[in-house]
């Protein structure tokens, strides 16, 4: 068991890749809206723009910023 939680892997500014598309996307706006999942392709790269409560991460992709669960993301090495 490691001392650092798995959530320490992601930080604002980190580059990530979408491993698995969720059933729907939720925008990372002040008033979130549900969006169709085809706005972000599996394998698309984005940048972490915010960490939210629980396992949610705000990620900016080419078609907008969305809230995703950490399990759907893979951190890319710089």
DSSP file (Angstrom, degrees, kcal/mol; ACC not computed):
  #  RESIDUE AA STRUCTURE BP1 BP2  ACC     N-H-->O    O-->H-N    N-H-->O    O-->H-N    TCO  KAPPA ALPHA  PHI   PSI    X-CA   Y-CA   Z-CA
    1    1 A X              0   0    0      0, 0.0     2,-0.2     0, 0.0     3,-0.0   0.000 360.0 360.0 360.0 131.6    0.0    0.0    0.0
    2    2 A X        -     0   0    0      2,-0.2     4,-0.1     1,-0.1     0, 0.0  -0.519 360.0-130.3 -90.5 159.8    1.5    3.4   -0.9
    3    3 A X  S    S+     0   0    0     -2,-0.2     2,-0.4     2,-0.1    -1,-0.1   0.812  89.9  72.2 -75.4 -30.8    1.4    6.5    1.2
    4    4 A X  S    S-     0   0    0      1,-0.1    -2,-0.2     2,-0.0     5,-0.0  -0.703  86.4-122.1 -89.9 134.4    0.1    8.7   -1.6
    5    5 A X    >   -     0   0    0     -2,-0.4     3,-1.9     1,-0.1     4,-0.2  -0.350  24.3-112.9 -69.5 156.0   -3.6    8.3   -2.6
    6    6 A X  G >  S+     0   0    0      1,-0.3     3,-1.8     2,-0.2     4,-0.3   0.818 114.9  67.6 -57.4 -31.5   -4.3    7.5   -6.3
    7    7 A X  G >  S+     0   0    0      1,-0.3     3,-1.0     2,-0.2    -1,-0.3   0.690  82.8  74.2 -65.0 -18.0   -5.9   10.9   -6.6
    8    8 A X  G <  S+     0   0    0     -3,-1.9    -1,-0.3     1,-0.2    -2,-0.2   0.683  80.4  74.4 -68.5 -15.9   -2.4   12.5   -6.2
    9    9 A X  G <  S+     0   0    0     -3,-1.8     2,-0.4    -4,-0.2    -1,-0.2   0.827  91.0  61.4 -65.9 -31.9   -1.6   11.4   -9.7
   10   10 A X    <   +     0   0    0     -3,-1.0     2,-0.3    -4,-0.3     6,-0.0  -0.805  61.8 162.0-103.0 137.7   -3.8   14.1  -11.2
   11   11 A X    >   -     0   0    0     -2,-0.4     3,-2.2    39,-0.0    37,-0.3  -0.954  50.2 -74.7-144.2 161.8   -3.2   17.8  -10.8
   12   12 A X  T 3  S+     0   0    0     -2,-0.3    37,-0.2     1,-0.3     3,-0.1  -0.367 120.4  26.7 -59.4 132.4   -4.3   20.9  -12.6
   13   13 A X  T 3  S+     0   0    0     35,-2.9    -1,-0.3     1,-0.3    36,-0.1   0.235  88.1 135.6  97.1 -12.3   -2.4   21.2  -15.8
   14   14 A X    <   -     0   0    0     -3,-2.2    34,-2.7    34,-0.1     2,-0.4  -0.403  55.4-124.6 -69.5 144.8   -1.7   17.5  -16.2
   15   15 A X  E     +A   47   0A   0     61,-0.4    61,-3.0    32,-0.2     2,-0.3  -0.763  36.2 179.1 -88.6 134.7   -2.3   16.0  -19.7
   16   16 A X  E     -AB  46  75A   0     30,-2.5    30,-2.6    -2,-0.4     2,-0.4  -0.897  22.0-141.0-134.4 162.4   -4.7   13.1  -19.7
   17   17 A X  E     -AB  45  74A   0     57,-2.4    57,-2.0    -2,-0.3     2,-0.6  -0.972  25.8-118.2-123.8 139.7   -6.2   10.7  -22.3
   18   18 A X  E     - B   0  73A   0     26,-2.3    25,-2.9    -2,-0.4    55,-0.2  -0.688  29.5-178.7 -78.4 116.5   -9.8    9.5  -22.2
   19   19 A X        +     0   0    0     53,-3.2     2,-0.4    -2,-0.6    -1,-0.2   0.862  69.7  11.6 -82.8 -39.6   -9.7    5.7  -21.8
   20   20 A X  S    S-     0   0    0     52,-0.9    -1,-0.3    21,-0.1     2,-0.3  -0.991  76.3-124.3-145.8 129.1  -13.4    5.0  -21.9
   21   21 A X        -     0   0    0     -2,-0.4    16,-0.1    -3,-0.1     4,-0.1  -0.566  29.2-130.1 -74.8 133.4  -16.3    7.2  -22.9
   22   22 A X        -     0   0    0     -2,-0.3     3,-0.1     2,-0.1    -1,-0.1  -0.248  28.3-101.7 -73.4 171.3  -19.0    7.6  -20.3
   23   23 A X  S    S-     0   0    0      1,-0.1    14,-0.4    13,-0.0     2,-0.3   0.789 103.8  -0.9 -65.1 -27.8  -22.7    7.1  -21.1
   24   24 A X  S    S-     0   0    0     12,-0.1     2,-0.4    13,-0.1    12,-0.2  -0.964  73.9-121.2-153.1 163.1  -23.0   10.9  -21.2
   25   25 A X  E     -C   35   0A   0     10,-2.5    10,-3.5    -2,-0.3     2,-0.5  -0.861  14.0-152.0-109.0 146.9  -20.9   14.0  -20.6
   26   26 A X  E     -CD  34  67A   0     41,-0.7    41,-3.2    -2,-0.4     8,-0.2  -0.982  23.8-123.5-116.9 124.7  -21.5   16.7  -18.0
   27   27 A X  E     - D   0  66A   0      6,-2.8    39,-0.3    -2,-0.5    37,-0.0  -0.273  10.5-132.6 -65.4 153.4  -20.2   20.1  -18.9
   28   28 A X        +     0   0    0     37,-2.2    38,-0.1    31,-0.1    -1,-0.1   0.037  64.2 127.2 -95.3  25.8  -17.8   21.7  -16.4
   29   29 A X  S    S-     0   0    0     36,-0.2     3,-0.5     2,-0.1    -3,-0.0  -0.233  80.3-101.7 -75.6 168.9  -19.7   25.0  -16.5
   30   30 A X  S    S+     0   0    0      1,-0.3     2,-0.6     2,-0.0    -1,-0.1   0.860 126.6  36.5 -59.0 -35.3  -20.9   26.8  -13.4
   31   31 A X  S    S-     0   0    0      2,-0.0    -1,-0.3     0, 0.0    -2,-0.1  -0.822  99.4-145.5-116.2  87.2  -24.4   25.4  -14.3
   32   32 A X        -     0   0    0     -2,-0.6     2,-0.3    -3,-0.5    -4,-0.1  -0.160  15.2-166.1 -59.5 145.2  -23.5   21.9  -15.7
   33   33 A X        -     0   0    0      0, 0.0    -6,-2.8     0, 0.0     2,-0.3  -0.961  25.0-111.2-128.7 147.3  -25.5   20.5  -18.5
   34   34 A X  E     -C   26   0A   0     -2,-0.3     2,-0.3    -8,-0.2    -8,-0.2  -0.621  39.0-173.0 -77.4 137.3  -25.7   16.9  -19.8
   35   35 A X  E     -C   25   0A   0    -10,-3.5   -10,-2.5    -2,-0.3     2,-0.0  -0.882  32.0 -88.5-128.5 157.7  -24.1   16.6  -23.3
   36   36 A X    >   -     0   0    0     -2,-0.3     3,-1.1   -12,-0.2   -12,-0.1  -0.377  34.4-125.8 -67.2 147.9  -24.0   13.7  -25.8
   37   37 A X  G >  S+     0   0    0    -14,-0.4     3,-1.2     1,-0.3    -1,-0.1   0.654  98.6  77.4 -70.8 -14.9  -21.0   11.4  -25.3
   38   38 A X  G 3  S+     0   0    0      1,-0.2    -1,-0.3   -13,-0.1     3,-0.1   0.405  70.8  83.9 -79.8   6.5  -19.8   11.7  -28.9
   39   39 A X  G <  S+     0   0    0     -3,-1.1     2,-0.4     1,-0.2    -1,-0.2   0.723  96.5  41.4 -76.0 -20.8  -18.3   15.2  -28.3
   40   40 A X  S <  S-     0   0    0     -3,-1.2     2,-0.2    -4,-0.1    -1,-0.2  -0.995  82.9-141.6-129.7 126.8  -15.1   13.5  -27.0
   41   41 A X    >   -     0   0    0     -2,-0.4     3,-2.2     1,-0.1   -23,-0.3  -0.583  29.9 -99.3 -86.6 146.9  -13.6   10.5  -28.7
   42   42 A X  T 3  S+     0   0    0      1,-0.3   -23,-0.2    -2,-0.2     3,-0.1  -0.453 114.4  27.6 -59.7 133.0  -12.0    7.6  -26.8
   43   43 A X  T 3  S+     0   0    0    -25,-2.9    -1,-0.3     1,-0.3   -24,-0.1   0.293  88.2 139.9  93.6  -9.0   -8.3    8.2  -26.9
   44   44 A X    <   -     0   0    0     -3,-2.2   -26,-2.3   -26,-0.1    -1,-0.3  -0.420  47.1-132.0 -69.6 143.2   -8.6   12.0  -27.1
   45   45 A X  E     +A   17   0A   0    -28,-0.2    17,-0.3    -2,-0.1     2,-0.3  -0.727  32.6 160.9 -98.7 146.5   -6.1   14.0  -25.1
   46   46 A X  E     -A   16   0A   0    -30,-2.6   -30,-2.5    -2,-0.3     2,-0.4  -0.848  34.1-105.6-148.3-176.7   -7.0   16.9  -22.8
   47   47 A X  E     -AE  15  60A   0     13,-1.9    13,-3.0    -2,-0.3     2,-0.4  -0.972  29.3-118.4-124.1 134.0   -5.8   19.0  -19.9
   48   48 A X  E     + E   0  59A   0    -34,-2.7   -35,-2.9    -2,-0.4    11,-0.3  -0.554  34.0 171.6 -69.0 124.0   -7.0   18.9  -16.3
   49   49 A X  E     +     0   0A   0      9,-2.9     2,-0.3    -2,-0.4    10,-0.2   0.444  62.4   5.4-113.2  -5.2   -8.5   22.3  -15.5
   50   50 A X  E     - E   0  58A   0      8,-1.4     8,-3.0   -39,-0.1     2,-0.5  -0.922  55.7-136.1-174.4 149.5   -9.9   21.5  -12.1
   51   51 A X  E     - E   0  57A   0     -2,-0.3     6,-0.2     6,-0.2     2,-0.2  -0.955  29.2-168.3-111.5 129.8  -10.3   18.8   -9.4
   52   52 A X        -     0   0    0      4,-2.3     4,-0.2    -2,-0.5    -2,-0.0  -0.600  33.8 -67.9-113.3 173.1  -13.7   18.4   -7.9
   53   53 A X  S >  S-     0   0    0     -2,-0.2     3,-1.3     2,-0.1     2,-0.2  -0.176 102.7  -0.5 -59.2 151.5  -15.1   16.5   -4.9
   54   54 A X  T 3  S-     0   0    0      1,-0.2    -2,-0.0    -3,-0.1    15,-0.0  -0.467 130.5 -29.7  70.1-135.4  -15.0   12.8   -5.0
   55   55 A X  T 3  S+     0   0    0     -2,-0.2    15,-2.1    -4,-0.1     2,-0.3   0.080  99.9 123.5-105.5  21.3  -13.5   11.3   -8.1
   56   56 A X  E <   - F   0  69A   0     -3,-1.3    -4,-2.3    13,-0.2     2,-0.4  -0.667  35.5-175.0 -92.2 141.3  -14.5   14.0  -10.5
   57   57 A X  E     -EF  51  68A   0     11,-2.7    11,-2.7    -2,-0.3     2,-0.6  -0.997  21.7-135.7-131.9 134.3  -12.0   15.9  -12.7
   58   58 A X  E     -EF  50  67A   0     -8,-3.0    -9,-2.9    -2,-0.4    -8,-1.4  -0.823  30.2-176.5 -89.7 122.8  -12.7   18.8  -15.0
   59   59 A X  E     -EF  48  66A   0      7,-2.7     7,-2.6    -2,-0.6     2,-0.6  -0.977  20.7-141.0-126.2 133.2  -10.9   18.2  -18.3
   60   60 A X  E     +EF  47  65A   0    -13,-3.0   -13,-1.9    -2,-0.4     5,-0.3  -0.840  26.8 174.0 -95.1 120.0  -10.7   20.6  -21.3
   61   61 A X  E >   - F   0  64A   0      3,-3.2     3,-1.5    -2,-0.6   -15,-0.1  -0.534  51.3 -87.0-109.5-179.1  -10.9   18.8  -24.6
   62   62 A X  T 3  S+     0   0    0    -17,-0.3     3,-0.1     1,-0.3   -22,-0.1   0.766 127.9  44.1 -64.8 -24.3  -11.0   20.3  -28.1
   63   63 A X  T 3  S-     0   0    0      1,-0.3    -1,-0.3   -24,-0.2     2,-0.2   0.221 127.1 -63.8-106.0  14.8  -14.9   20.6  -27.9
   64   64 A X  E <   - F   0  61A   0     -3,-1.5    -3,-3.2     2,-0.0     2,-0.4  -0.735  60.7 -61.1 134.9 178.8  -15.2   21.9  -24.4
   65   65 A X  E     - F   0  60A   0     -5,-0.3   -37,-2.2    -2,-0.2     2,-0.3  -0.870  50.3-179.6-105.5 134.1  -14.5   21.2  -20.7
   66   66 A X  E     -DF  27  59A   0     -7,-2.6    -7,-2.7    -2,-0.4     2,-0.5  -0.940  30.0-118.1-135.1 152.7  -16.3   18.2  -19.1
   67   67 A X  E     +DF  26  58A   0    -41,-3.2   -41,-0.7    -2,-0.3     2,-0.3  -0.806  41.2 172.7 -90.1 125.6  -16.5   16.5  -15.7
   68   68 A X  E     - F   0  57A   0    -11,-2.7   -11,-2.7    -2,-0.5     2,-0.2  -0.944  35.2-108.3-132.9 153.1  -15.3   13.0  -15.8
   69   69 A X  E >   - F   0  56A   0     -2,-0.3     3,-1.9   -13,-0.2     4,-0.2  -0.563  31.8-120.8 -76.4 145.9  -14.6   10.3  -13.3
   70   70 A X  G >  S+     0   0    0    -15,-2.1     3,-1.9     1,-0.3    -1,-0.1   0.811 109.5  67.5 -57.0 -31.9  -10.9    9.6  -12.7
   71   71 A X  G 3  S+     0   0    0      1,-0.3    -1,-0.3   -16,-0.2    -2,-0.0   0.700  95.4  56.8 -65.8 -17.4  -11.3    5.9  -13.7
   72   72 A X  G <  S+     0   0    0     -3,-1.9   -53,-3.2   -53,-0.1   -52,-0.9   0.479 101.7  74.0 -87.1  -3.6  -12.1    7.1  -17.3
   73   73 A X  E <   -B   18   0A   0     -3,-1.9     2,-0.4   -55,-0.2   -55,-0.2  -0.817  57.2-162.0-119.4 151.8   -8.7    8.9  -17.6
   74   74 A X  E     -B   17   0A   0    -57,-2.0   -57,-2.4    -2,-0.3     2,-0.3  -0.999  25.6-127.1-127.3 127.5   -5.1    8.0  -18.0
   75   75 A X  E     -B   16   0A   0     -2,-0.4     2,-0.4   -59,-0.2   -59,-0.3  -0.552  21.9-141.2 -74.3 136.6   -2.4   10.5  -17.1
   76   76 A X        -     0   0    0    -61,-3.0   -61,-0.4    -2,-0.3     2,-0.3  -0.780  15.1-121.0 -97.2 142.2    0.2   11.1  -19.9
   77   77 A X              0   0    0     -2,-0.4   -61,-0.0     1,-0.1    -1,-0.0  -0.621 360.0 360.0 -80.7 140.4    3.8   11.6  -19.1
   78   78 A X              0   0    0     -2,-0.3    -1,-0.1   -63,-0.0    -2,-0.0   0.475 360.0 360.0 -75.9 360.0    5.3   14.9  -20.3
